[in-house]
Amino acid sequence: MDKLKVTADLWWAKLAEENAFGADELGIEADVVVTYQLVEGLSLDIVGAYLFAGDAVSADGKNDNNPYEFGTRLSLAF
């Protein structure tokens, strides 16, 4: 298990000024990254992110969707 690492981030974002709909809250994003070292210098990351969207994210100022993302990444260090 020494080759496995799990990290998490929590972000909050707000616009500097209100948009045309009077909203400024972008929301809270939660990220989780699981990293596994395949061999020395080569790692595989599995990434997941979810945005608890605020009012300023949607075009009309209504919070209808919470976007999410999943992905993988190979990292080579030498």
N, C-alpha and C positions, 0 to 999 in steps of 0.2 A: 504493500500500500504506500510505500515511500515514493512511488512514481505518480501517484494520484494527488491532485490538488483541487480543492473547491473554493471558489471565491464568490462573493456577492456584493453588489452595490445597490444603494438606494439614492435616487436623485429627485430633487424637487426643483421645478422651473417655473418662472413667472416672467411675463413680458415687462419691459421697462415702462411702457405706456399702454393704456387700453387700446384695443383694436376698434374697428368701425362699429362693432356690436356691443362695445362697452365691457368686453371681457379681457382679462389679463392673465388668467390662470392656465398654464400649459399642462400641469399635472405632476404626478409622481411616477417615476420609472423605476422598476425593480429589474436588476440584471443578475443572472447566475452564470458562471463560467466553470466548467469542469475540464481540467487539463490533465492529460495523461502523457507521460514521457515515453515515447515508443523506443527510442534509443538515445544515447547521449547526443544532444544537439537537435533532436527532432521530436516535436511535441504535437499532439492532436488536441484541439480545443473544441468543445461543444458549448455553444452559447445560446442562451435563451433570455429574451427581454420582453417585458410587458409594461405598457403605459396605462396607468389609471388616468385617463385624459381629463383635462380641465375644460372649461367653457371656451377657451381661446383656440382650441385645437380644430374644431369643426368650422366649416365655412360660414354657417349661419348662427354661430354662438351656442348651439345646442350640443350637448354631449351624447351622441348616439353610438359611437364606436370606441372601443379601447384597442388600439393597435398592438400587435405583438410580432415578435420575430424569433426564428430559430435558425441556427446555422452552424457550420463547422469551419475550422481553419487549421491548416498545417503550418507550423512555425519551424523554420530552420535557422539555427544559430551556429556560426563558425568563426 
